[in-house]
Amino acid sequence: MQGVLAGFATIIVVIALGMLLAQLKVLDLAAQKMLARLAFFVASPALLVTVLAETDVHEVLSRNLAATAVGIVVVVAAYVVVARLVLHRDLADTVIGALSSAYVNAGNLGLPIAAYVIGDVALVAPTLLLQLIVLQPLALAVLDHATSPEPPSAWRLLSRPLRTPLTVGSLIGLAFSLAEVDIPTPIRDPLALIGGMAVPAMLLAYGVSLRLGPTPGRGADARELALITGLKLLVQPLAAYAAGRFLLGLDTEALLAVTVLSALPTAQNIFVHATRYDRGVVLARDAIFVSTMLAVPAMFVIVALVA
């Protein structure tokens, strides 16, 4: 469990630095938006190219992937029904809320947790790639459609994921992995250097928002925040566990991996997406904050019960 604590400690320190820089007036809300845009358009795509190029994509073709997908589908469906029929959210806000409910922090927290809690870093690959190749491109395409001033043509709608920097970066990295070709060093090293900005930029922007924006828990609808937190930390891991045990017959190690990784908190890049499209920003920020604070005890319980 040391890896869990170390991963969360790293996140908290960088977020706290962002809050301190905002308090000292080194960074303001304009700087926060600039950091978010830098992460969205430049650093995150570069990071995805280098990470996915070195990932064994055969890990995706596993029962772990199927169990993870079940957890995501159950949570997204539940949130969409409540958001549209009960909370009366529009399409763009619904997408941000659904991502906040189902999109886990597989990159920044998933890797140390997979290494130190589960014992195999490769076990995070199915979750990471499922989100990057399927969930994220679909969500960004819907966000583009929902926030566009004019209804897009069918071709523009279908090609939109290919024009999203994060998706393009994911596909390039996946192509290198499938071809089993190493990225040439003169290209890989600059990409790695630029990609290194992605997570710090996200976390610093998030810290600035915490300090200068509404107090967490007071800006978003409390009912919606409670719904997202419950779906994220209870329903998603429970659905993944049930699918893995009763439908797919996973062994204890694989079942532990699927369940723990499904209980990861909401990823920081959902806040970046919300800022990019200016929809559900406070909700995404608060969902990240609350789920991050509650994820450690949730994972302790899961490890104790499943392992």
VEXTOR-815932 format. One record per residue (C-alpha): residue number from 1; residue in one letter; x, y, z negated. Coordinates in steps of 0.25 Angstrom, whole numbers. Layout:
<rs>
+-----+---------+-------+-------+-------+
: num : residuo :  east : north :    up :
+-----+---------+-------+-------+-------+
: NUM :       A :     X :     Y :     Z :
...
+-----+---------+-------+-------+-------+
</rs>
This chain:
<rs>
+-----+---------+-------+-------+-------+
: num : residuo :  east : north :    up :
+-----+---------+-------+-------+-------+
:   1 :       M :     0 :     0 :     0 :
:   2 :       Q :    12 :     9 :    -1 :
:   3 :       G :    11 :    11 :    14 :
:   4 :       V :    -3 :    17 :    13 :
:   5 :       L :     1 :    26 :     2 :
:   6 :       A :    13 :    31 :    10 :
:   7 :       G :     5 :    33 :    22 :
:   8 :       F :    -5 :    41 :    15 :
:   9 :       A :     6 :    49 :     7 :
:  10 :       T :    12 :    53 :    21 :
:  11 :       I :    -1 :    58 :    26 :
:  12 :       I :    -4 :    66 :    13 :
:  13 :       V :     9 :    73 :    13 :
:  14 :       V :     8 :    78 :    27 :
:  15 :       I :    -6 :    83 :    25 :
:  16 :       A :    -2 :    90 :    12 :
:  17 :       L :     9 :    97 :    20 :
:  18 :       G :    -1 :   102 :    30 :
:  19 :       M :   -10 :   107 :    19 :
:  20 :       L :     3 :   114 :    13 :
:  21 :       L :     6 :   120 :    26 :
:  22 :       A :    -8 :   126 :    27 :
:  23 :       Q :    -7 :   131 :    13 :
:  24 :       L :     6 :   138 :    16 :
:  25 :       K :     0 :   144 :    29 :
:  26 :       V :    10 :   137 :    37 :
:  27 :       L :    -1 :   130 :    45 :
:  28 :       D :   -15 :   135 :    47 :
:  29 :       L :   -28 :   129 :    54 :
:  30 :       A :   -22 :   133 :    68 :
:  31 :       A :    -9 :   125 :    65 :
:  32 :       Q :   -18 :   114 :    60 :
:  33 :       K :   -25 :   113 :    74 :
:  34 :       M :   -12 :   115 :    81 :
:  35 :       L :    -6 :   103 :    73 :
:  36 :       A :   -19 :    95 :    77 :
:  37 :       R :   -18 :    98 :    91 :
:  38 :       L :    -3 :    94 :    92 :
:  39 :       A :    -6 :    81 :    86 :
:  40 :       F :   -18 :    78 :    95 :
:  41 :       F :   -12 :    82 :   108 :
:  42 :       V :     3 :    80 :   106 :
:  43 :       A :     8 :    72 :    94 :
:  44 :       S :    -2 :    61 :    93 :
:  45 :       P :    -2 :    57 :   108 :
:  46 :       A :    14 :    56 :   107 :
:  47 :       L :    13 :    48 :    94 :
:  48 :       L :     3 :    38 :   100 :
:  49 :       V :    12 :    36 :   112 :
:  50 :       T :    23 :    32 :   103 :
:  51 :       V :    15 :    24 :    93 :
:  52 :       L :     7 :    16 :   103 :
:  53 :       A :    19 :    13 :   112 :
:  54 :       E :    25 :     5 :   101 :
:  55 :       T :    12 :    -2 :    96 :
:  56 :       D :    10 :   -17 :   100 :
:  57 :       V :    -4 :   -15 :   107 :
:  58 :       H :    -6 :   -30 :   106 :
:  59 :       E :   -10 :   -27 :    91 :
:  60 :       V :   -22 :   -20 :    96 :
:  61 :       L :   -27 :   -33 :   102 :
:  62 :       S :   -31 :   -39 :    89 :
:  63 :       R :   -42 :   -43 :    79 :
:  64 :       N :   -37 :   -31 :    71 :
:  65 :       L :   -41 :   -22 :    82 :
:  66 :       A :   -55 :   -27 :    82 :
:  67 :       A :   -57 :   -26 :    67 :
:  68 :       T :   -52 :   -12 :    67 :
:  69 :       A :   -61 :    -8 :    79 :
:  70 :       V :   -73 :   -14 :    72 :
:  71 :       G :   -70 :    -5 :    60 :
:  72 :       I :   -69 :     7 :    69 :
:  73 :       V :   -82 :     4 :    77 :
:  74 :       V :   -90 :     2 :    64 :
:  75 :       V :   -85 :    15 :    58 :
:  76 :       V :   -87 :    24 :    70 :
:  77 :       A :  -101 :    18 :    73 :
:  78 :       A :  -105 :    21 :    59 :
:  79 :       Y :  -100 :    35 :    59 :
:  80 :       V :  -106 :    38 :    72 :
:  81 :       V :  -120 :    34 :    68 :
:  82 :       V :  -120 :    42 :    55 :
:  83 :       A :  -113 :    54 :    62 :
:  84 :       R :  -123 :    55 :    73 :
:  85 :       L :  -136 :    50 :    66 :
:  86 :       V :  -134 :    56 :    52 :
:  87 :       L :  -124 :    67 :    52 :
:  88 :       H :  -127 :    72 :    66 :
:  89 :       R :  -113 :    74 :    71 :
:  90 :       D :  -110 :    77 :    85 :
:  91 :       L :  -102 :    69 :    94 :
:  92 :       A :   -88 :    75 :    91 :
:  93 :       D :   -90 :    76 :    76 :
:  94 :       T :   -95 :    61 :    76 :
:  95 :       V :   -82 :    57 :    84 :
:  96 :       I :   -73 :    64 :    73 :
:  97 :       G :   -81 :    58 :    62 :
:  98 :       A :   -80 :    44 :    68 :
:  99 :       L :   -65 :    45 :    70 :
: 100 :       S :   -64 :    50 :    56 :
: 101 :       S :   -71 :    37 :    51 :
: 102 :       A :   -64 :    27 :    60 :
: 103 :       Y :   -50 :    32 :    65 :
: 104 :       V :   -40 :    27 :    55 :
: 105 :       N :   -26 :    33 :    52 :
: 106 :       A :   -19 :    21 :    59 :
: 107 :       G :    -7 :    29 :    63 :
: 108 :       N :    -2 :    37 :    51 :
: 109 :       L :    -7 :    28 :    40 :
: 110 :       G :   -10 :    15 :    47 :
: 111 :       L :     5 :    12 :    50 :
: 112 :       P :    10 :    12 :    36 :
: 113 :       I :    -2 :     5 :    30 :
: 114 :       A :    -1 :    -6 :    41 :
: 115 :       A :    14 :    -7 :    37 :
: 116 :       Y :    14 :    -7 :    22 :
: 117 :       V :     0 :   -12 :    19 :
: 118 :       I :    -3 :   -22 :    30 :
: 119 :       G :    11 :   -25 :    33 :
: 120 :       D :    11 :   -24 :    49 :
: 121 :       V :    11 :   -10 :    56 :
: 122 :       A :     6 :   -17 :    69 :
: 123 :       L :    -8 :   -19 :    62 :
: 124 :       V :   -11 :    -4 :    63 :
: 125 :       A :   -10 :    -5 :    79 :
: 126 :       P :   -24 :   -10 :    82 :
: 127 :       T :   -30 :     2 :    74 :
: 128 :       L :   -21 :    12 :    79 :
: 129 :       L :   -23 :     8 :    94 :
: 130 :       L :   -38 :     6 :    93 :
: 131 :       Q :   -39 :    20 :    88 :
: 132 :       L :   -29 :    27 :    97 :
: 133 :       I :   -34 :    19 :   110 :
: 134 :       V :   -49 :    18 :   108 :
: 135 :       L :   -55 :    26 :    96 :
: 136 :       Q :   -47 :    39 :    98 :
: 137 :       P :   -49 :    40 :   113 :
: 138 :       L :   -63 :    37 :   112 :
: 139 :       A :   -66 :    47 :   101 :
: 140 :       L :   -57 :    58 :   108 :
: 141 :       A :   -65 :    56 :   121 :
: 142 :       V :   -78 :    58 :   114 :
: 143 :       L :   -73 :    70 :   107 :
: 144 :       D :   -69 :    76 :   120 :
: 145 :       H :   -82 :    73 :   126 :
: 146 :       A :   -90 :    79 :   113 :
: 147 :       T :   -82 :    92 :   113 :
: 148 :       S :   -81 :    95 :   128 :
: 149 :       P :   -89 :   107 :   132 :
: 150 :       E :   -93 :   100 :   145 :
: 151 :       P :   -98 :    86 :   147 :
: 152 :       P :   -86 :    78 :   153 :
: 153 :       S :   -87 :    70 :   165 :
: 154 :       A :   -86 :    54 :   164 :
: 155 :       W :   -72 :    54 :   169 :
: 156 :       R :   -68 :    65 :   160 :
: 157 :       L :   -74 :    57 :   148 :
: 158 :       L :   -68 :    44 :   152 :
: 159 :       S :   -54 :    50 :   154 :
: 160 :       R :   -54 :    59 :   142 :
: 161 :       P :   -47 :    49 :   133 :
: 162 :       L :   -36 :    48 :   143 :
: 163 :       R :   -34 :    64 :   141 :
: 164 :       T :   -33 :    63 :   126 :
: 165 :       P :   -19 :    65 :   121 :
: 166 :       L :   -20 :    54 :   110 :
: 167 :       T :   -26 :    44 :   120 :
: 168 :       V :   -16 :    46 :   130 :
: 169 :       G :    -5 :    45 :   120 :
: 170 :       S :   -11 :    32 :   115 :
: 171 :       L :   -12 :    26 :   129 :
: 172 :       I :     2 :    29 :   133 :
: 173 :       G :     7 :    23 :   120 :
: 174 :       L :    -2 :    11 :   123 :
: 175 :       A :     3 :     9 :   137 :
: 176 :       F :    18 :     9 :   132 :
: 177 :       S :    14 :    -2 :   122 :
: 178 :       L :     7 :   -10 :   132 :
: 179 :       A :    18 :    -9 :   142 :
: 180 :       E :    28 :   -13 :   131 :
: 181 :       V :    37 :    -1 :   136 :
: 182 :       D :    44 :     8 :   126 :
: 183 :       I :    42 :    23 :   128 :
: 184 :       P :    55 :    29 :   133 :
: 185 :       T :    63 :    35 :   122 :
: 186 :       P :    64 :    49 :   128 :
: 187 :       I :    49 :    49 :   128 :
: 188 :       R :    46 :    41 :   115 :
: 189 :       D :    55 :    50 :   106 :
: 190 :       P :    48 :    63 :   110 :
: 191 :       L :    34 :    57 :   109 :
: 192 :       A :    38 :    51 :    95 :
: 193 :       L :    43 :    64 :    90 :
: 194 :       I :    30 :    72 :    95 :
: 195 :       G :    21 :    60 :    90 :
: 196 :       G :    28 :    62 :    76 :
: 197 :       M :    20 :    75 :    75 :
: 198 :       A :     6 :    69 :    76 :
: 199 :       V :     4 :    64 :    62 :
: 200 :       P :    10 :    75 :    55 :
: 201 :       A :     3 :    85 :    63 :
: 202 :       M :   -11 :    78 :    60 :
: 203 :       L :    -8 :    78 :    45 :
: 204 :       L :    -3 :    92 :    44 :
: 205 :       A :   -15 :    97 :    52 :
: 206 :       Y :   -24 :    89 :    43 :
: 207 :       G :   -17 :    95 :    31 :
: 208 :       V :   -19 :   109 :    36 :
: 209 :       S :   -34 :   106 :    38 :
: 210 :       L :   -35 :   101 :    24 :
: 211 :       R :   -29 :   114 :    18 :
: 212 :       L :   -36 :   124 :    27 :
: 213 :       G :   -49 :   117 :    31 :
: 214 :       P :   -61 :   114 :    22 :
: 215 :       T :   -58 :   105 :    10 :
: 216 :       P :   -59 :    90 :    13 :
: 217 :       G :   -72 :    85 :    10 :
: 218 :       R :   -79 :    98 :    10 :
: 219 :       G :   -78 :   101 :    25 :
: 220 :       A :   -84 :    89 :    31 :
: 221 :       D :   -98 :    83 :    28 :
: 222 :       A :   -97 :    74 :    16 :
: 223 :       R :  -106 :    64 :    21 :
: 224 :       E :   -98 :    62 :    34 :
: 225 :       L :   -85 :    62 :    27 :
: 226 :       A :   -90 :    51 :    17 :
: 227 :       L :   -95 :    43 :    29 :
: 228 :       I :   -82 :    44 :    37 :
: 229 :       T :   -74 :    40 :    24 :
: 230 :       G :   -83 :    28 :    21 :
: 231 :       L :   -82 :    23 :    36 :
: 232 :       K :   -67 :    25 :    36 :
: 233 :       L :   -63 :    19 :    23 :
: 234 :       L :   -74 :     8 :    21 :
: 235 :       V :   -82 :     5 :    33 :
: 236 :       Q :   -70 :     4 :    43 :
: 237 :       P :   -61 :    -5 :    35 :
: 238 :       L :   -73 :   -14 :    31 :
: 239 :       A :   -78 :   -15 :    45 :
: 240 :       A :   -64 :   -19 :    50 :
: 241 :       Y :   -62 :   -29 :    39 :
: 242 :       A :   -75 :   -35 :    42 :
: 243 :       A :   -72 :   -36 :    57 :
: 244 :       G :   -58 :   -42 :    54 :
: 245 :       R :   -63 :   -52 :    44 :
: 246 :       F :   -76 :   -57 :    49 :
: 247 :       L :   -75 :   -55 :    64 :
: 248 :       L :   -61 :   -56 :    67 :
: 249 :       G :   -55 :   -65 :    57 :
: 250 :       L :   -43 :   -57 :    54 :
: 251 :       D :   -33 :   -62 :    43 :
: 252 :       T :   -30 :   -54 :    30 :
: 253 :       E :   -18 :   -46 :    36 :
: 254 :       A :   -26 :   -41 :    48 :
: 255 :       L :   -39 :   -39 :    40 :
: 256 :       L :   -31 :   -31 :    30 :
: 257 :       A :   -25 :   -23 :    41 :
: 258 :       V :   -38 :   -20 :    48 :
: 259 :       T :   -45 :   -16 :    36 :
: 260 :       V :   -34 :    -7 :    30 :
: 261 :       L :   -32 :     0 :    43 :
: 262 :       S :   -46 :     3 :    45 :
: 263 :       A :   -46 :    10 :    31 :
: 264 :       L :   -36 :    20 :    35 :
: 265 :       P :   -41 :    34 :    34 :
: 266 :       T :   -45 :    43 :    45 :
: 267 :       A :   -33 :    47 :    54 :
: 268 :       Q :   -28 :    61 :    54 :
: 269 :       N :   -29 :    62 :    69 :
: 270 :       I :   -45 :    62 :    68 :
: 271 :       F :   -42 :    76 :    62 :
: 272 :       V :   -34 :    80 :    74 :
: 273 :       H :   -45 :    75 :    83 :
: 274 :       A :   -55 :    83 :    75 :
: 275 :       T :   -47 :    95 :    76 :
: 276 :       R :   -44 :    94 :    91 :
: 277 :       Y :   -59 :    93 :    94 :
: 278 :       D :   -63 :   102 :    82 :
: 279 :       R :   -74 :    93 :    78 :
: 280 :       G :   -75 :    86 :    64 :
: 281 :       V :   -62 :    92 :    59 :
: 282 :       V :   -66 :    93 :    44 :
: 283 :       L :   -72 :    80 :    44 :
: 284 :       A :   -60 :    73 :    50 :
: 285 :       R :   -51 :    80 :    41 :
: 286 :       D :   -59 :    76 :    29 :
: 287 :       A :   -61 :    62 :    33 :
: 288 :       I :   -46 :    60 :    35 :
: 289 :       F :   -44 :    66 :    21 :
: 290 :       V :   -54 :    58 :    14 :
: 291 :       S :   -51 :    45 :    21 :
: 292 :       T :   -36 :    47 :    18 :
: 293 :       M :   -38 :    49 :     3 :
: 294 :       L :   -47 :    36 :     2 :
: 295 :       A :   -40 :    27 :    12 :
: 296 :       V :   -29 :    23 :     2 :
: 297 :       P :   -39 :    17 :    -9 :
: 298 :       A :   -47 :    11 :     3 :
: 299 :       M :   -35 :     4 :     8 :
: 300 :       F :   -31 :    -1 :    -6 :
: 301 :       V :   -44 :    -8 :    -7 :
: 302 :       I :   -43 :   -14 :     6 :
: 303 :       V :   -30 :   -20 :     4 :
: 304 :       A :   -34 :   -25 :    -9 :
: 305 :       L :   -46 :   -32 :    -4 :
: 306 :       V :   -41 :   -37 :    10 :
: 307 :       A :   -27 :   -41 :     7 :
+-----+---------+-------+-------+-------+
</rs>
